Amino acid sequence: MNVQIFGVQNDAATRKALRFFKERRIQVHFNDFKNRAPSAGELRRFVQKFGADAIIDRESKRFKALGLHAAYYGDDRWVEIAAEEPLILRMPLVRNEGKITVGPAEDTWKEWVG
């Protein structure tokens, strides 16, 4: 199992995801957005499956601080913005080989671990 978790350490949902896999002794690769922003290519995988609206957290403090509440962009533009400002993303973004989830998805993670 090759699990990657994208998020920030001080986000409750991200910590919950890290704890979920740790409790099951599954090694994860954690990418903290505060240390390294996601690439546009990484984000496109999530957008292709779920759409930009599903990965953008319109209630986040950073989203509101940037004044994006009135913005209606296409998926490609949202990917560009999110690559520069990852704190507007719904967290955590979790990838296990070809499977991905956005936000807390404990039921899906349970299916992955069997």
N, C-alpha and C positions, 0 to 999 in steps of 0.2 A: 504494500500500500504506500503510495507516494502522495501525502496530503500537504497542500500548501494553504496557509491561511494569510489573507491580506486584511489589514486593519490597523488600529492603533491600540497600544497597550492599555490606555485608560478608558477604553470603551467596554461597557459591561457585556455586550453581546459577543465581542471579540474574546474577552476573557472566558466567557462561558464556552465558546468553541474550543479554545485552547485546553480548558479543563476537561471537556468531554473526551477529547482524544488522549489526553494525558492519563485519565482514569482508566482507559482501555489499553494503555501502554503502546500507543501508536505514535511513532515519531512523526513530528510535523516540522515543516519549514515555515517559520513565521516571518512575514515581511511587514515591518512597521512602517506605515506611510509617513511617519514623522522623520524617519531616517532615510527612506528611499521611496520616492513616488513611483506609482505603477507606470509601466510603459503603455502607450496607446494600444499596442498589439495585445497586451494582456487584457486590457479593458474591453477591447472589441469582442473577445470570446464571450464575455458575459453579456454584452449588448446584443450580440447575434442570437443568443439563446433567450434572453429575458426582455430585451428592449431597454432603451435608455431610461424610461420612466421607472423601471423596476430597480435600477441600480443607483439612481440619484435620490438622495434623502432630502426632500424639499422642506423637512422640518428641522434640519440640522442648523446649528448656530452659524457655521461657516457659510452655508447656502444663503441664509438671511443677511449675514454681514456683507456678502458680496453683492447683494441687491438683485439676485437672480430670480426672485419670486415672480417677476413679470415676464421672464424670458421664455420664449418658445422656439427652441432650436431643433435642428435635425439631429439624428443619432451621432453623426460624425462630429458635429460641433460639440455635443455634450462629452464625447470621448476626449476631445482636445482639452476642454475645460477641466474635466475630472483628472486628466493626467497632470495638469498643472496645479490643481487644487483638490487633492484626494480626500480632504475632509468633508466634501459634499457627497461622498458615496455612502450608500447604505452598507453597514458592516455587520459581520465580516463577509468577505468574499472568500469562498472556500473551493479549492480545486483538488480533485482526486483523479489523477490521470485524465480521462476524457470527460469526467462528470464534474459539474459545478453547481454551487448554490450561492444565493445572495441572502444575507441576513441570517437570523437564527433559523436553522433547519434541522433540528435534532432528529426528527423522524427519518429524513433522508440520510443523515449521517449513520443512523442505526442500520439502515439497509446496506450501506457501504461496508460496515464492519461485520455484518452477518450476524 
